Amino acid sequence: MDKPLRTHFSLIKLIAWTCIFLGLILFFSLHYPHSSPSNRLKYLEDSDWKYQILNSGRPKSRNGFRVLVTGAAGFVGMHVSTALRQRGDGVVGLDNFNGYYEKSLKRAREDLLKSKDVFIVEGDINDGVLLTKLFKLVKFTHVMHLAAQAGVRYAMKNPGSYVHSNIGGFVSLLEVCKLMNPQPAIVWASSSSVYGLNKKVPFSEIDRTDNPSSLYAATKKAGEAIAHTYNHIHGLSITGLRFFTVYGPWGRPDMAYFFFTRDMLKGKQISVFEGLNGFTVSRDFTYIDDIVKGCLGALDTATKSTGSGGVKKGPAQLRVYNLGNTSPVPVSKLVNILEKLLKVKANKVVSPMPANGDVLFTHANISLARRELGYKPTTDLQSGLKKFVAWYLDYYKPSGKKSSV
């Protein structure tokens, strides 16, 4: 098949993906609750709220960015917001504080950001009125879009939340961004999950990503197709980052390293999954500080969007990068490291991999990110878990009020 024909079929496939998921957005928008108008109006009319937004979004350095960070009370969002503020950028957060996992942890992250002079607006990424108001208050130069419904297994219980947040929310954000003048440059969190059932390792950005193994992966794949569309039509500068199993202090309780730690300390049984022929599940665990450096590198190298009022004026930057550690580790080794750090013996049972959308292994090729973003992970799993355990034991100390996780 010659190159023009291959390009033609690729375009048809891209259009098909986009149409399918935009159709899903319409369906779920009619069946999923939206943010409360009363809460929105309260924000829009509150002068103190406006002051906090303006103060938080004001750069402290001469050439600092003005960045809207969605999902700012999340794991990666909190760390990225902190790093941006520490280097002098203006940062405004947005988060809906949903109940996917314990809200108290998200509120604690919010308190930490407050101490860093970062304000988080509580609101839904699908609320176009709220988003537009934020952009009118602060002329954002960049958007770090990290808001998403996370997790692979939860999609089997609540598929609508993934379409609402990961697809609908992304479109809502892009719709507002395209109309701004000037338009902001956008960096957003895709996922290593887009590689799905690929057998070739390490995973490279040029590999096929059209065989997702979970709804979560499919929504992230759809996001990449949608990013292409808004870049092509509206001139938005968009960079996608495929995160590989991020871990560290202030992490997510639904991640294996986190709930293994919790259950091992309580003497509970933990399940270690394996595939056919005894193949142990392996992950390219990537420490949060390395991920943050990659995020900032993407922001710093992003070029300006080229549209005005939704109309494209010229070609705009469109990129996607792997952010991993390049060193896959069997989950069984993760458990061994935790046993030594926690000084407890894990009560583990080895079980077959369930059909829940998880994949057996992930492995990132980061040569492109290294070359173009200066991305260079430096934290091995032993060192990273040591830092996580130290945070966990302090945060959930027996005498503290947070020990009921």
C-alpha positions in Angstrom: 0.0 0.0 0.0 1.5 3.3 -1.0 2.0 6.2 1.4 -0.9 8.5 0.2 -3.3 5.5 0.5 -2.1 4.7 4.1 -2.5 8.4 5.0 -6.0 8.3 3.6 -7.0 5.3 5.7 -5.3 6.8 8.8 -7.4 10.0 8.4 -10.6 7.9 8.0 -9.7 6.0 11.2 -9.0 9.2 13.1 -12.4 10.8 12.0 -14.2 7.6 13.0 -12.7 7.5 16.5 -13.6 11.2 17.0 -17.2 10.8 15.8 -17.7 7.7 18.0 -16.6 9.4 21.2 -18.2 12.8 20.4 -21.4 10.8 20.1 -20.7 9.3 23.5 -20.2 12.7 25.0 -23.7 13.8 23.8 -25.3 10.6 25.2 -23.7 10.9 28.6 -24.2 14.6 28.9 -27.9 13.9 28.9 -27.5 11.2 31.6 -24.8 12.6 33.9 -25.2 15.2 36.6 -23.6 18.6 36.0 -22.1 21.1 38.4 -24.6 23.1 40.6 -25.6 26.4 39.1 -26.0 27.9 42.6 -22.4 27.0 43.4 -21.2 28.5 40.2 -23.1 31.8 40.7 -21.8 32.0 44.3 -18.3 31.9 42.8 -19.0 34.4 40.1 -20.4 37.0 42.5 -17.9 36.6 45.3 -15.3 39.4 45.3 -13.1 37.6 47.7 -13.0 34.6 45.3 -12.0 36.9 42.5 -9.2 38.4 44.6 -7.8 34.9 45.5 -7.9 33.9 41.8 -6.0 37.1 40.7 -3.5 36.7 43.5 -2.8 33.1 42.8 -2.6 33.6 39.0 -0.1 36.4 39.2 3.4 35.4 38.4 6.1 36.1 40.9 8.9 36.3 38.3 9.2 38.7 35.4 8.8 36.1 32.7 6.6 33.7 34.6 3.8 31.8 33.0 0.1 32.1 34.1 -1.0 28.5 34.3 -4.4 26.9 34.8 -3.9 23.5 36.4 -7.0 21.2 36.2 -7.1 18.4 38.7 -4.9 20.5 41.0 -6.0 18.6 44.1 -5.0 15.3 42.5 -1.7 13.5 43.0 0.2 14.8 40.0 -1.7 18.1 40.0 -0.6 19.0 43.5 3.0 18.3 42.8 3.0 20.2 39.4 1.3 23.2 40.9 3.8 23.3 43.7 6.7 23.2 41.4 5.3 25.9 39.1 4.6 28.2 42.0 8.1 27.6 43.5 9.8 28.7 40.3 7.7 31.9 40.1 4.8 31.1 37.8 1.2 32.2 38.5 -1.0 29.1 39.2 -4.7 28.7 39.5 -6.1 25.3 40.3 -9.4 23.7 39.3 -10.8 20.5 40.9 -14.2 19.0 41.6 -13.1 17.0 44.6 -15.1 14.0 43.6 -15.4 10.9 45.8 -13.5 8.4 43.7 -11.1 8.1 46.6 -11.0 9.7 50.0 -11.8 13.4 49.8 -9.8 14.1 53.0 -6.6 13.4 51.1 -7.6 15.8 48.3 -8.4 18.5 50.9 -5.1 17.9 52.6 -3.4 18.5 49.2 -5.5 21.6 48.9 -4.3 22.9 52.3 -0.7 22.2 51.2 -1.2 24.3 48.0 -2.8 27.1 50.0 0.4 27.3 52.1 2.3 27.7 48.7 -0.1 30.5 47.7 -2.0 28.5 45.2 -5.7 28.7 45.1 -8.0 25.9 43.9 -11.4 26.7 42.5 -13.9 24.0 43.3 -15.8 23.3 40.0 -16.4 20.9 37.2 -14.2 20.9 34.1 -17.4 20.6 32.0 -18.7 24.0 33.3 -18.0 26.2 30.4 -19.4 29.3 32.2 -17.0 28.8 35.0 -14.0 28.2 32.7 -14.8 31.3 30.7 -14.9 33.4 33.8 -11.5 32.1 35.0 -10.0 32.9 31.6 -11.4 36.4 31.8 -10.0 37.0 35.2 -6.6 35.6 34.4 -5.1 35.7 30.9 -3.7 32.2 31.1 -0.6 31.6 28.9 -0.7 27.8 29.5 -3.1 25.1 30.6 -1.8 22.0 32.4 -4.8 19.7 32.0 -4.6 16.8 34.5 -8.2 16.5 35.5 -9.5 13.0 34.6 -11.4 10.0 36.0 -8.5 7.8 36.9 -8.2 4.0 37.3 -8.7 1.1 35.0 -11.0 -1.2 37.1 -13.5 1.5 38.2 -14.7 1.8 34.6 -16.5 -1.5 35.0 -18.6 0.1 37.8 -19.1 3.6 36.5 -18.3 3.9 32.7 -20.2 7.2 32.4 -17.7 9.0 34.7 -14.9 8.3 32.3 -16.7 9.7 29.3 -17.9 12.7 31.3 -14.5 13.6 32.6 -11.9 12.3 30.2 -13.7 13.1 26.9 -16.5 15.6 27.7 -14.3 17.5 30.1 -11.4 17.7 27.6 -13.7 19.0 24.9 -15.3 21.5 27.2 -11.8 22.9 28.1 -10.7 23.0 24.4 -13.9 24.8 23.4 -13.1 27.6 25.9 -9.4 27.7 25.0 -10.1 27.9 21.2 -12.0 31.2 21.7 -9.4 32.9 23.8 -7.3 35.7 22.3 -4.5 34.8 22.6 -5.1 31.1 22.9 -3.1 29.3 25.6 -0.7 26.5 24.9 -2.1 23.2 26.4 -0.2 20.3 28.0 -2.4 17.4 29.0 -2.2 14.0 30.6 -2.7 11.1 28.3 -1.6 7.6 29.6 0.6 4.6 28.9 -2.7 2.7 28.8 -3.2 3.8 25.2 -0.6 1.1 24.2 -3.2 -1.4 25.3 -2.5 -5.0 24.1 0.7 -4.1 22.3 3.4 -6.8 22.6 6.3 -4.9 21.2 8.5 -3.3 24.0 9.6 -0.8 24.9 6.5 1.2 24.0 7.3 4.0 21.5 5.3 7.0 20.5 5.2 5.7 16.9 3.6 2.4 17.9 0.0 1.7 17.1 -2.5 2.6 19.9 -5.8 1.4 18.4 -6.2 -1.8 20.6 -7.1 -0.5 24.1 -7.7 -3.0 26.8 -10.0 -0.9 29.0 -12.5 1.9 28.7 -10.0 4.2 30.6 -7.5 3.6 27.8 -10.1 4.1 25.1 -11.0 7.5 26.6 -7.4 8.6 26.6 -6.9 7.4 23.1 -10.0 9.4 22.2 -8.4 12.4 23.9 -5.4 12.1 21.6 -7.7 12.1 18.5 -9.6 15.0 19.8 -6.4 17.0 20.5 -5.4 16.4 16.8 -8.8 17.7 15.7 -8.6 21.0 17.8 -5.0 21.5 16.7 -5.9 21.0 13.1 -9.0 23.1 13.0 -8.4 25.8 15.6 -4.6 26.2 15.8 -4.3 25.1 19.5 -0.8 24.2 20.6 -1.3 20.8 22.3 1.2 18.4 24.0 0.1 15.0 25.3 2.1 13.2 28.0 1.7 9.4 28.4 2.4 8.8 32.1 3.7 5.4 33.2 2.6 4.2 36.7 3.3 7.3 38.7 4.0 6.8 42.4 5.3 8.7 45.4 4.2 10.8 48.5 0.7 12.1 48.4 -0.2 9.4 45.9 -3.5 7.8 45.0 -5.0 5.2 47.3 -6.2 3.1 44.4 -2.7 2.3 43.2 -1.1 -1.0 44.1 2.0 0.4 46.0 -0.4 2.5 48.1 -3.0 -0.1 49.1 -0.3 -2.8 49.5 1.4 -0.6 52.1 -1.9 0.0 53.9 -3.0 -3.7 53.9 0.5 -5.0 54.8 0.6 -2.7 57.9 -2.8 -4.0 58.9 -1.9 -7.7 58.3 -4.4 -8.1 55.5 -3.9 -10.4 52.6 -2.7 -8.8 49.3 -3.1 -10.3 45.8 -0.2 -10.4 43.4 -1.4 -11.1 39.9 0.3 -13.2 37.2 -0.4 -14.0 33.6 -0.1 -17.2 31.6 2.9 -19.4 32.2 3.6 -17.7 35.5 4.4 -14.3 33.9 4.5 -11.8 36.7 2.8 -8.4 36.2 5.4 -5.7 35.7 5.2 -1.9 35.6 7.5 0.9 34.6 7.1 2.7 37.9 7.9 6.4 37.6 8.6 8.6 40.6 6.5 11.7 40.9 9.5 14.2 40.9 10.6 12.8 37.5 7.1 13.2 36.2 6.9 16.8 37.4 10.2 17.6 35.5 8.7 16.1 32.4 5.6 18.2 32.8 7.5 21.4 33.3 9.8 20.5 30.3 6.7 20.2 28.1 5.3 23.5 29.3 8.7 25.3 28.7 9.1 23.9 25.2 5.5 24.4 24.1 5.1 27.0 21.3 2.3 29.5 21.1 -1.1 28.6 19.7 -1.8 30.1 16.3 -5.6 30.7 16.4 -7.7 33.7 17.2 -11.4 33.5 18.1 -11.5 29.9 17.2 -10.0 30.5 13.7 -6.6 28.9 12.9 -4.1 31.3 11.5 -1.2 28.9 10.8 0.3 25.5 11.7 0.4 24.8 15.5 2.5 22.5 17.5 1.1 19.0 18.2 3.2 16.5 20.2 3.0 13.4 22.4 5.7 12.0 24.7 6.2 9.0 26.9 7.1 9.9 30.5 8.4 6.7 32.2 11.4 5.3 34.0 12.5 2.8 31.3 13.0 0.1 34.0 10.0 -2.2 34.4 9.8 -4.0 37.7 7.8 -7.1 38.6 5.1 -6.4 41.2 6.5 -9.2 43.2 9.7 -7.2 43.6 7.7 -4.1 44.6 6.2 -6.2 47.4 9.7 -7.4 48.5 10.9 -3.8 48.7 7.9 -2.8 50.8 8.4 -5.7 53.2 11.9 -4.5 53.9 10.9 -0.8 54.3 7.8 -1.6 56.4 9.6 -4.4 58.4 6.6 -6.7 57.9 6.0 -9.9 56.0 3.4 -9.6 53.4 0.5 -12.1 53.6 0.3 -12.5 49.8 -1.6 -14.8 47.5 -0.7 -15.2 43.8 -3.8 -15.1 41.6 -4.5 -15.2 37.8 -4.8 -11.8 36.2 -8.5 -10.9 36.2 -10.3 -9.7 33.1 -10.7 -6.1 34.3 -8.8 -4.2 31.6 -5.3 -4.2 33.2 -2.3 -5.1 31.1 0.5 -7.5 32.1 3.4 -5.1 31.5 4.4 -1.5 30.6 7.8 -0.3 29.4 8.5 3.2 28.1 10.9 4.3 25.4 11.7 7.8 26.5 14.3 8.8 23.8 12.0 11.4 22.3 11.2 13.1 25.6 14.9 13.0 26.5 15.9 14.6 23.3 13.1 17.3 23.0 12.2 17.9 26.7 15.5 17.2 28.4 13.6 14.5 30.4 15.8 12.3 32.4 14.4 10.2 35.3 16.8 9.7 38.2 14.8 7.9 40.9 14.9 4.1 41.1 12.0 2.2 42.7 13.9 1.4 46.0 14.6 5.1 46.6 11.2 6.3 45.5 9.3 3.8 47.7 11.5 4.8 50.7 10.3 8.4 50.3 6.7 7.2 49.9 6.8 5.0 53.0 8.3 7.8 55.1 5.4 10.1 54.0 2.8 7.4 54.5 3.9 6.6 58.0 3.9 10.3 58.9 0.5 11.1 57.3 -1.3 8.1 58.6 0.5 7.9 62.0 -1.6 6.0 64.6 -2.1 9.0 66.8 -3.3 11.2 64.0 -6.8 11.9 62.8 -5.9 10.7 59.3 -5.2 7.1 60.3 -8.6 5.7 59.2 -7.6 5.2 55.6 
